[in-house]
């Protein structure tokens, strides 16, 4: 099925393309974060370090890596679970029995800092995961030392494995991210078009990938490759 046929099928289902695609490790452009990507990839394969902690500013790809690791592991037959602690309405009991899974990825650890019940629940999960020989991938905006935790033992657990600061991509890396992401979706984005986006759009990878998804939707709907006017419409949110 070619790209345009896939588009027609998706439109029949009334599903936005960005909802259908899932983050993959291949789509993460490492830039200065190559070592962290390598460790996450190894963990997703069921090997390597049992614990890994990622931290960094918004837009550096923490959530992408955690979700992509779970997807990669699942595709290899492993059992996984992604926990976005920044989501409202969650209960500490969601950690119950997760030690039965091969890989658990927990995002936004800072969201539960200072909550004694949540901290104890995560602390206990670390211990159970270690006893069962499982893999635990965690992420937060800051280092474990900087998190306002009330449970010192949880801080020590977050420091059990390697800790990596994810750094922002350079402008050149962001341009290549745009071009490669577009290519994976069947679009051709040239250097001038990528530079135009960089000049007039938010430069963090999350925003750039979201723009490519919108551009893909427009391109498929209008049956043509990206142009500057089409890019401008995608930047303005025209879907």
ZAMARGU-4260 file (C-alpha; in steps of 0.2 Angstrom, whole numbers, plus 5000, padded with zeros to 4 digits):
<rodrens>
0) 5000/5000/5000 | 5008/5017/4995 | 5008/5032/5005 | 4993/5040/4997 | 4983/5024/4999
5) 4987/5023/5018 | 4981/5041/5019 | 4964/5037/5012 | 4962/5022/5024 | 4967/5033/5039
10) 4955/5047/5034 | 4941/5034/5033 | 4945/5030/5051 | 4945/5049/5055 | 4961/5046/5065
15) 4974/5060/5064 | 4991/5054/5058 | 5000/5060/5073 | 4989/5049/5084 | 4993/5033/5074
20) 5012/5035/5074 | 5022/5029/5089 | 5039/5036/5094 | 5054/5024/5090 | 5072/5024/5094
25) 5077/5026/5076 | 5068/5043/5076 | 5077/5050/5090 | 5092/5060/5083 | 5105/5058/5097
30) 5117/5073/5093 | 5126/5075/5110 | 5116/5061/5118 | 5122/5046/5108 | 5129/5037/5124
35) 5112/5039/5132 | 5103/5033/5117 | 5115/5018/5116 | 5111/5013/5134 | 5092/5015/5132
40) 5093/5004/5116 | 5103/4991/5125 | 5090/4991/5140 | 5076/4990/5127 | 5084/4974/5121
45) 5083/4966/5138 | 5102/4968/5142 | 5114/4981/5149 | 5111/4991/5165 | 5096/4987/5176
50) 5093/5005/5181 | 5095/5021/5171 | 5090/5039/5175 | 5088/5052/5162 | 5086/5071/5166
55) 5086/5087/5156 | 5075/5102/5151 | 5059/5100/5142 | 5061/5096/5123 | 5077/5086/5125
60) 5068/5069/5121 | 5066/5061/5138 | 5048/5056/5135 | 5051/5050/5118 | 5066/5039/5123
65) 5055/5031/5137 | 5040/5028/5126 | 5052/5022/5112 | 5061/5010/5123 | 5044/5002/5128
70) 5039/5000/5110 | 5056/4992/5105 | 5055/4980/5120 | 5037/4975/5116 | 5041/4972/5098
75) 5054/4959/5104 | 5042/4950/5115 | 5046/4958/5131 | 5033/4965/5143 | 5033/4983/5147
80) 5024/4998/5155 | 5026/5017/5153 | 5021/5027/5168 | 5019/5046/5165 | 5019/5053/5183
85) 5015/5070/5177 | 4997/5064/5172 | 4983/5069/5184 | 4972/5056/5192 | 4985/5042/5195
90) 4986/5032/5211 | 5002/5024/5219 | 4994/5007/5217 | 4998/5008/5199 | 5016/5002/5204
95) 5008/4986/5211 | 5015/4970/5202 | 5025/4980/5189 | 5040/4970/5195 | 5033/4956/5184
100) 5037/4965/5168 | 5053/4965/5159 | 5055/4984/5157 | 5046/4998/5166 | 5048/5016/5161
105) 5043/5030/5173 | 5043/5048/5167 | 5042/5065/5176 | 5048/5058/5193 | 5048/5076/5199
110) 5029/5076/5199 | 5029/5065/5215 | 5043/5073/5224 | 5037/5078/5242 | 5023/5066/5242
115) 5027/5053/5255 | 5015/5039/5249 | 5021/5041/5231 | 5039/5041/5236 | 5037/5025/5247
120) 5028/5017/5232 | 5042/5021/5220 | 5055/5016/5233 | 5047/4999/5235 | 5046/4996/5216
125) 5064/4999/5214 | 5068/4986/5227 | 5056/4973/5219 | 5063/4977/5202 | 5080/4973/5208
130) 5075/4957/5217 | 5067/4951/5201 | 5081/4956/5190 | 5071/4968/5179 | 5075/4984/5170
135) 5069/5001/5177 | 5071/5017/5166 | 5067/5033/5175 | 5067/5052/5170 | 5065/5069/5178
140) 5068/5087/5174 | 5083/5087/5187 | 5096/5076/5194 | 5091/5065/5209 | 5101/5076/5221
145) 5091/5091/5215 | 5074/5083/5217 | 5065/5089/5233 | 5062/5071/5240 | 5057/5068/5258
150) 5063/5050/5257 | 5083/5049/5256 | 5082/5031/5252 | 5072/5035/5236 | 5086/5047/5231
155) 5099/5033/5233 | 5088/5021/5223 | 5087/5034/5208 | 5106/5035/5209 | 5109/5016/5208
160) 5112/5016/5189 | 5120/5028/5176 | 5113/5046/5176 | 5113/5055/5160 | 5109/5073/5156
165) 5100/5075/5139 | 5107/5090/5130 | 5098/5101/5117 | 5101/5098/5099 | 5111/5110/5089
170) 5102/5119/5075 | 5111/5108/5062 | 5105/5093/5071 | 5087/5100/5072 | 5087/5103/5053
175) 5093/5085/5050 | 5079/5079/5062 | 5066/5088/5051 | 5073/5081/5035 | 5074/5063/5042
180) 5057/5063/5050 | 5049/5070/5034 | 5058/5056/5024 | 5052/5042/5035 | 5034/5049/5031
185) 5037/5049/5013 | 5040/5067/5011 | 5055/5077/5003 | 5060/5091/5014 | 5075/5101/5007
190) 5088/5111/5016 | 5080/5128/5012 | 5063/5122/5019 | 5071/5115/5035 | 5080/5131/5037
195) 5064/5141/5035 | 5056/5130/5048 | 5070/5133/5060 | 5069/5152/5057 | 5051/5154/5060
200) 5046/5139/5072 | 5050/5133/5089 | 5066/5124/5089 | 5064/5110/5102 | 5062/5092/5094
205) 5045/5089/5101 | 5038/5104/5092 | 5047/5101/5076 | 5041/5083/5076 | 5023/5089/5079
210) 5025/5101/5065 | 5031/5087/5053 | 5016/5077/5058 | 5004/5092/5053 | 5014/5094/5037
215) 5012/5076/5033 | 4993/5077/5036 | 4992/5093/5024 | 5003/5085/5011 | 4993/5069/5010
220) 4976/5078/5010 | 4982/5089/4996 | 4992/5076/4987 | 5008/5086/4985 | 5025/5087/4992
225) 5029/5101/5005 | 5032/5119/4999 | 5035/5134/5009 | 5017/5140/5008 | 5011/5122/5014
230) 5024/5123/5028 | 5018/5140/5033 | 5000/5133/5034 | 5006/5119/5044 | 5015/5131/5056
235) 4999/5140/5058 | 4989/5125/5063 | 4980/5122/5047 | 4974/5104/5046
</rodrens>
